[in-house]
């Protein structure tokens, strides 16, 4: 997978499923997400959790699969479960904060909790993760705190230029929203 031979990697992962089912199912699900086949990842990740329910990484990856498949409530549930198992995990906190900050559906959108989660994730990551700072900026905007959203997005942008160039254009677009006093809507990440 890492050297660009996705089909061979998927075939190898399917064979590994027979040997180490929970880990292999989780890895297969993760690989399917990476190659843009999130709906196909759901059964593998569900199977991994049937075999090993206390598997935070599988819950986290299943949340990504659900989010990509347009099922944000299920994604939130899986992220909460991942954080129950691994309470101070910055990527899971940042992802949950992003969903809560950007999704308008009842039961998903919770801006104040998003601010708390993203702030904690940013602190735990030493404010060195552009994606988490991006989630914090979106959380501030969802809570109507646009000045803080702007400052945090500027911080995320400066960091992304050095460490995550693929995020720069997206962060800049969101920065324009915050400067205009507008929050991010779910489809903008």
N, C-alpha and C positions, 0 to 999 in steps of 0.2 A: 504494500500500500504506500509506504513512504517514498519509494523510488518511482512511483507513477505506474505501477503495474497492478492496477486495481482488480481486474478480473482474476488474476493469479492469486492475489492476496485474499480475495473473497473465497476462492476455491479452497485455499489452505485453511482459512478460518472455519469453513464448513466441515472440513476433516477434523479439525481440533475440537469441534463440538462433540464429536463422538468420544474423544479422549478425556476432556475436562469440561463437562457440560456447562456449568454455571459461568465460569470465566470465558469460555469460548462463545457462549451465547451472548454474553455482554460485549465481548470484543467484536463479534459479528454485527451486533446492533450498532455499535459505535462506528464501525467501518461503513455500514450502509448509510448512516447519517452523513458521514464525510463525503460520500460519492453522490449525495443528493437523493437518496432513496429512503427518506425518513419514514414514510408509511410502512415500508417493508421491514424497518427496524423494530417496530412495535412488538410483533410476535416473539422475536428473539430475546428482546429485553424483558418481556413478560415471563418468558420461560426461565430466564436467568433468575428472576426474582421468585419464581415458584421453587426453584432449586435452592436458592439462598436469599431469603427475604431480607436479611440484615446486610444488604449490599449497597452502600450509599452511591457508589459510582454508577451502578445499574439504574438506580432511581433517578439520578441526575441525567443520564443519557436518555432514559425513557421520557423525562420531562422535555428534553430537546426534541425528541421524536414527536411527542404530542403537540408541542408548540408549532413545529413545522407542518404538522398535519391539520392545524387550525383548531386544536382542542386545548385552549388555554387553561380551562378549569382543571383538566386532568394534569396538565403540566405543573400548575401550582401545587396540586396535591402531591405529586412526585417530588417536587423540590422541598416541600415541607417535610416529607418523609426522609429525604437525603439529609436535611439539616437536623432532624431528630437523631439520626444515627451519627452524624458528624457535625456538631453544632457550630463550630467556628470555621467553616469552609468558605473562604472568600468567593470562589467561582459560583457556588450554589447560592450564596447570599446575593451576589450581584445579579445573577440571572433571575432570581425570584423578585428582586427589587425592580428590575427592568420590566417584567411582566406586570407587576402591581402598579408601576408608574405609567405605563403606556396603554394598558388595556381598559377600555371603558365598561366592559361587562361587569355586572354585579357579581360579587364573589371573587373577582380577579383584581380589579382596580382598587388599590389601597395606598394612596400616596404617602400618608404619614408613616405607615409601616415600611414602605419602600425607602423613605429617607433614613429611617433607623437602621435598616438592614444594609443599605449601600454605604452609609457612614461607617458602620462597623467593619464592613468588608474593605473599604478604602483604608481605614486605620490599620487593619490586620495585614494588609498587603503593603504597608508603608507608603501608600499613595503612589505606587510605582506600576500600577496596572491600568493602562488607558481604558480598557473595556469596563472596568469597575468604576473608574471616574466618570465615564460616559453614562453608566447606569445611575450614578449619584446625581449627575447633572439633570438627567431626565426625571429623577425622583423629585428634585427641588422644583423643577418646572411644573410637574403635576400637582405639587403642593402650593403652587402660586408664588414660589420664591425665585423669581426670575433673575434677580441680581446674583444670587448664589449659584443658580444654574449657569449663568453666563461665565462667572469666574471659574467654576469647576470644569465647564466645557473647554474653556481656554487652557486650563491646566492639562486636561485630557489630550487636547490637540497638540500641545507642546511635547508631551510625552510620546504620543503616537508618532509624531514626525521621526523620533529617534528609535522607537521600539516596535511599533505596529503600523507601518505606513499604509497598509490596506484599510485602516480605519479613518485615516485623515479626512478624506472627502466626506464621509458620512458624518463625522463629528462636526466638520465645518458647516454642513447643511443644517444640522440640529442647532448649532450655535446661532445661526440666522433666525431660527424659530424662537429661541429664548430671547434674543435681542428684540424681537417683535412682540414679546409677551405671550407667546403661544407654546403649549406643551407638545410633546411628541405623541403621535397616534400609533397604535400597535403595528401597523405595516411599515413603519419608517426605519426599521433597524435591519 
